[in-house]
Amino acid sequence: MGIKKTVSVLGLGRMGTALANALVNDGHDVTVWNRSDRPTPPNTKRVATTEEAFEADVVVTCLSTYDVQEPLLGKNIKTLVNLTSGTPEQARATARWAEANGVNYVDGVIMAVPQQIGTPQARILYSGQQEHHVLDAFGDAAYLGEDAGMAALYDLALLGMMWSVFGGYLQAVALLGTEGVTPGQFTPMGVDFLNAMVTLLPEMGEEVQHRAYETDVSALDINVAGLRMLADAAAQQGIDTALPETLHDLFRRAQEKGHGAHSIASVVEVIR
């Protein structure tokens, strides 16, 4: 445990409550504020106003949106550790506000579910001020640089990968489900396949970094044709085609830009 601090937590949703509990377990004096009358976490003190909360050494915010958070912030905050999810530009705007008002500012994102907070399995990404104050109480903290927007940018990049994988999995189980194949039957094979595909990401990253897309493995032309078949099969089986049609359109546009004989990594040239 680091130096014991007085810490206020604004926002007592599932995540905010987990943060408050972790701070208590780390030995800090914890004050909590919430707009509604949610139960107060054990060994914390509830205050009625945000002004009372701002008397603490550190204020941790974990609110639903920046639009909810912005009107709550006050100039007399000493150090703000913002864990409210948003866009990079929202984080940078809050950093500018903090600098203008003499507030120490850390912008962070939580790559974990509430049940993981306070364990090494919780990864906290943060940017802005390098001193992170209380983040070690929540999990494994990783610094991403002085630009306050970088934590949010990494957050959305990682979540974008997650959402894409989940969407692809749900498309797959829906497609197979039209013929009575259950998720339980398919999922072990799907997991094995994804684990093998993940090993290709470093090579793909190198191709993107050096813009070197020559391949003797799987040209984009083949994958455009495959996505056309997937979309057609989805339509024939009576399920939604939006996801494969979107991917087919993206890959086809890269093909039309002259990347048909190149690797899938060349699709980044369209995304860029």
Buried (B, 14 or more C-beta within 10 A) or exposed (E): EEEEBBBBBBBBBEBBBBBBBBBBBBEBBBBBBBEEEBEBBEEBBBBEEBEBBBBBBBBBBBBEEBEBBBEBBBEEBBBBBBBBBBBBEBBBBBBEBBEEBEBBBBBBBBBBEBEBBBEEEBBBBBBBBEEBBBBBBBBBBBBBEEBBBBBBBBBBEBEEEEEEBEBBBEBBBBBBBEEEEEBEEBEEEBEEEEEEEEEBEEEBEEBBEEEEBEBEEEBBBEBBBBBBEBBBBBEEBEBEBEBBBEBBEBBBBBBEBEBBEBBBBBBBBBEE
